[in-house]
């Protein structure tokens, strides 16, 4: 199984998009939009900002395992 490490995060406040490399050893709970400086947190039920606002889910979810809850 190929795990994709690149995901584009879209800020729900200003719509700014940026491609980021996801961490493989920890979930990223906070993310600061470089455009509007809003601190993003995962939506309820999601484990990280990539699962909530990214184009690709985080590596543990892609692998079919539980994430860092």
Buried (B, 14 or more C-beta within 10 A) or exposed (E): EEEEBEBEBBBEEEEEEEEBEBBEEEBBEEBEBEEEEEEBEBEEEBBBBBBBBBEBBBBBBBEEEEBEE
